[in-house]
Amino acid sequence: MTTLSSPVMGIVSESDPDARAVAPSPHVGPGRKAVISREDIITAALKLLGPHRSVSSLSLREVAREAGIAPNSFYRQFRDIDELAVTLIDRAGESLRRIIGEARKRARQERSVVRSSVEAFMEQLQSDDKSLHILLREGTVGSDAFKQAVDRQLNFFEEELRLDLIRLARAGRTSLYEPALTAKAITRLVFAMGATAMDQPPARQRELAEQMVIMVRMIVEGTQAIAESGQRPDR
């Protein structure tokens, strides 16, 4: 994204409580960085996010403080805190898709693909990386803009999974009924279960992971059975 170079007061709404207190200054305060990048601000925001904290709860001032910059420097990289939040959601989706995609590629058989994908998902849920937590939390408690950003990432997951399902079906010489709808059912199921598992103790998370594996297999076997029967399920 092009770096914003407009004067701060020209791009900030006066209804923004963070913005009203911002006054451009030619001086860099003690401990503040003279030069700041988008990555510095993203890193600072990620440090502030905890297991029970939503991106939507971040304020511009605390992100600026964590990044070691004056609040007005924030606007040189992001239009507002919402743009930063959407960027965090997009980054989270890209990171998780890469991790799960690599797990699927390592698997060779349909059953191992299901298990390896669910295991990769749960490992990410338990890791120190907050990417998955961002997607799961903002999809339910965030603003409309944040929910749309999460939904966009889920659509990417669904398209990649659709292609994988078609590839696996061809390799196994089986049929699929509505691969796109099958991919959507699996993706939405896993993310809904992930949101449930997110705040659970490890033992409960393992139990939910096993349930996920079984349910995903049920969806896959169901779509194969429908395709082989030649009958639409609504008939």
C-alpha positions as CSV (number, residue, x, y, z in Angstrom):
1,M,0.0,0.0,0.0
2,T,1.3,3.5,-0.8
3,T,2.6,5.4,2.2
4,L,0.4,8.2,3.2
5,S,2.2,11.6,3.1
6,S,-0.8,14.0,3.7
7,P,-0.6,16.2,6.8
8,V,-2.1,14.3,9.8
9,M,-4.9,16.7,10.5
10,G,-6.0,16.5,6.9
11,I,-6.8,12.8,7.0
12,V,-8.2,12.4,10.5
13,S,-11.8,12.8,11.5
14,E,-12.5,15.1,14.4
15,S,-14.8,12.4,15.7
16,D,-11.9,10.2,16.4
17,P,-11.0,10.6,20.1
18,D,-7.4,9.5,19.5
19,A,-7.0,11.9,16.6
20,R,-8.2,15.0,18.5
21,A,-5.3,14.9,20.9
22,V,-2.7,14.5,18.1
23,A,-0.7,17.5,17.2
24,P,2.1,17.3,14.6
25,S,5.5,18.0,16.1
26,P,8.8,18.5,14.4
27,H,10.6,16.9,17.4
28,V,11.1,13.3,18.3
29,G,10.5,12.6,22.0
30,P,12.7,10.7,24.3
31,G,12.8,7.0,23.5
32,R,10.8,7.4,20.3
33,K,12.0,6.3,16.9
34,A,12.7,8.8,14.2
35,V,11.7,6.4,11.4
36,I,8.9,3.9,11.6
37,S,7.8,1.2,9.2
38,R,4.5,-0.7,8.7
39,E,6.2,-3.8,10.1
40,D,7.2,-2.0,13.3
41,I,3.6,-1.0,13.9
42,I,2.3,-4.5,13.1
43,T,4.8,-6.1,15.4
44,A,3.8,-3.7,18.2
45,A,0.2,-4.4,17.7
46,L,0.8,-8.2,17.9
47,K,2.6,-7.8,21.2
48,L,-0.4,-6.1,22.7
49,L,-2.8,-8.9,21.6
50,G,-3.4,-11.6,24.3
51,P,-5.4,-14.8,24.3
52,H,-8.5,-12.9,25.4
53,R,-8.0,-9.6,23.6
54,S,-9.6,-8.6,20.3
55,V,-7.9,-6.6,17.6
56,S,-10.9,-4.3,17.8
57,S,-10.0,-3.3,21.3
58,L,-6.6,-1.8,20.3
59,S,-6.3,2.0,20.5
60,L,-4.0,4.0,18.3
61,R,-2.2,5.6,21.3
62,E,-1.3,2.2,22.9
63,V,0.0,0.8,19.6
64,A,2.1,4.0,19.1
65,R,3.4,3.7,22.6
66,E,4.4,0.1,22.1
67,A,6.0,0.9,18.8
68,G,8.0,3.8,20.4
69,I,6.6,6.5,18.1
70,A,4.5,9.7,18.4
71,P,0.8,9.0,17.6
72,N,0.9,11.2,14.5
73,S,3.6,9.0,13.0
74,F,1.1,6.2,12.9
75,Y,-0.8,8.0,10.2
76,R,2.2,7.9,7.8
77,Q,1.7,4.1,7.5
78,F,-2.0,3.5,8.2
79,R,-5.1,5.6,7.6
80,D,-6.6,4.6,11.0
81,I,-6.6,1.7,13.5
82,D,-9.2,-0.1,11.5
83,E,-6.8,-0.4,8.5
84,L,-4.2,-1.8,10.8
85,A,-6.7,-4.4,12.2
86,V,-7.7,-5.5,8.7
87,T,-4.0,-5.8,7.8
88,L,-3.5,-8.0,10.9
89,I,-6.4,-10.2,9.8
90,D,-5.1,-10.6,6.3
91,R,-1.6,-11.5,7.6
92,A,-3.1,-14.0,9.9
93,G,-5.0,-15.7,7.1
94,E,-2.0,-15.8,4.8
95,S,0.1,-17.3,7.6
96,L,-2.4,-20.0,8.5
97,R,-3.1,-20.9,4.9
98,R,0.6,-21.5,4.3
99,I,1.0,-23.7,7.4
100,I,-2.1,-25.8,6.6
101,G,-1.3,-25.9,2.9
102,E,2.2,-27.4,3.7
103,A,0.6,-30.0,5.9
104,R,-1.8,-31.1,3.2
105,K,1.0,-31.3,0.6
106,R,3.0,-33.6,2.9
107,A,0.0,-36.0,3.2
108,R,-0.5,-38.6,0.5
109,Q,-3.8,-40.3,1.4
110,E,-7.2,-38.9,2.1
111,R,-7.3,-39.9,5.7
112,S,-3.8,-38.6,6.4
113,V,-4.7,-35.3,4.7
114,V,-7.7,-34.9,7.0
115,R,-5.7,-35.7,10.2
116,S,-2.6,-33.7,9.2
117,S,-4.6,-30.6,8.3
118,V,-6.6,-30.7,11.6
119,E,-3.4,-31.3,13.6
120,A,-1.7,-28.4,11.9
121,F,-4.7,-26.2,12.7
122,M,-4.6,-27.3,16.4
123,E,-0.9,-26.9,16.7
124,Q,-1.3,-23.3,15.4
125,L,-4.0,-22.8,18.0
126,Q,-1.7,-23.8,20.8
127,S,1.4,-21.9,19.6
128,D,2.6,-18.5,20.6
129,D,1.7,-17.2,17.2
130,K,-1.5,-15.2,17.5
131,S,-2.5,-15.5,13.9
132,L,-5.2,-18.1,14.3
133,H,-6.6,-16.4,17.4
134,I,-7.0,-13.2,15.4
135,L,-9.1,-15.0,12.8
136,L,-11.3,-16.9,15.2
137,R,-12.0,-13.9,17.5
138,E,-12.5,-11.2,14.9
139,G,-14.9,-13.4,13.0
140,T,-17.3,-13.3,15.9
141,V,-16.7,-10.2,17.9
142,G,-15.1,-7.7,15.5
143,S,-16.7,-4.9,13.5
144,D,-18.5,-5.5,10.2
145,A,-15.2,-4.5,8.4
146,F,-13.3,-7.0,10.4
147,K,-15.8,-9.8,9.9
148,Q,-15.7,-9.2,6.2
149,A,-11.9,-9.4,6.3
150,V,-12.1,-12.7,8.1
151,D,-14.8,-14.0,5.7
152,R,-12.5,-13.1,2.8
153,Q,-9.7,-15.2,4.3
154,L,-12.2,-18.1,4.8
155,N,-13.1,-17.9,1.1
156,F,-9.4,-18.2,0.2
157,F,-9.2,-21.3,2.5
158,E,-12.3,-22.8,0.8
159,E,-10.9,-22.3,-2.7
160,E,-7.6,-23.9,-1.9
161,L,-9.4,-26.8,-0.2
162,R,-11.8,-27.2,-3.2
163,L,-8.8,-27.7,-5.5
164,D,-7.2,-30.2,-3.0
165,L,-10.4,-32.2,-2.8
166,I,-10.7,-32.4,-6.6
167,R,-7.0,-33.5,-6.8
168,L,-7.5,-36.2,-4.1
169,A,-10.7,-37.4,-5.7
170,R,-9.0,-37.8,-9.1
171,A,-6.0,-39.6,-7.5
172,G,-8.4,-42.0,-5.6
173,R,-10.7,-42.3,-8.6
174,T,-13.7,-41.2,-6.5
175,S,-16.4,-38.7,-7.1
176,L,-17.4,-35.5,-5.2
177,Y,-20.8,-33.8,-5.0
178,E,-20.4,-30.1,-5.2
179,P,-16.6,-29.7,-4.3
180,A,-17.0,-26.0,-3.5
181,L,-19.9,-26.6,-1.1
182,T,-17.9,-29.5,0.4
183,A,-14.9,-27.3,1.0
184,K,-17.1,-24.6,2.5
185,A,-18.7,-27.1,4.9
186,I,-15.3,-28.4,6.1
187,T,-13.8,-24.9,6.4
188,R,-16.7,-23.5,8.4
189,L,-16.9,-26.5,10.6
190,V,-13.2,-26.4,11.5
191,F,-13.2,-22.7,12.3
192,A,-16.4,-23.0,14.4
193,M,-14.8,-25.9,16.3
194,G,-11.6,-23.9,16.6
195,A,-13.4,-21.0,18.2
196,T,-14.9,-23.4,20.7
197,A,-11.5,-25.0,21.4
198,M,-9.5,-21.7,21.6
199,D,-10.1,-21.1,25.3
200,Q,-10.3,-24.7,26.4
201,P,-7.6,-26.7,28.4
202,P,-5.2,-28.9,26.4
203,A,-7.1,-32.2,27.2
204,R,-10.4,-30.7,25.9
205,Q,-8.6,-29.4,22.8
206,R,-7.3,-32.8,22.0
207,E,-10.8,-34.2,22.4
208,L,-12.3,-31.6,20.1
209,A,-9.5,-32.2,17.5
210,E,-10.5,-35.9,17.4
211,Q,-14.1,-34.9,16.9
212,M,-13.1,-32.6,14.0
213,V,-11.2,-35.4,12.3
214,I,-14.3,-37.6,12.5
215,M,-16.7,-34.9,11.3
216,V,-14.5,-33.9,8.4
217,R,-14.3,-37.5,7.3
218,M,-18.1,-37.8,7.5
219,I,-18.5,-34.8,5.2
220,V,-16.0,-36.2,2.7
221,E,-17.5,-39.7,2.7
222,G,-21.0,-38.1,2.5
223,T,-20.2,-36.0,-0.5
224,Q,-18.6,-39.1,-2.2
225,A,-21.7,-41.2,-1.5
226,I,-24.1,-38.6,-2.9
227,A,-22.0,-38.2,-6.0
228,E,-21.8,-42.0,-6.5
229,S,-25.6,-42.4,-6.0
230,G,-26.4,-39.9,-8.7
231,Q,-29.2,-38.5,-6.6
232,R,-29.4,-34.9,-5.4
233,P,-29.7,-34.7,-1.6
234,D,-32.8,-32.5,-1.8
235,R,-34.8,-35.0,-3.7
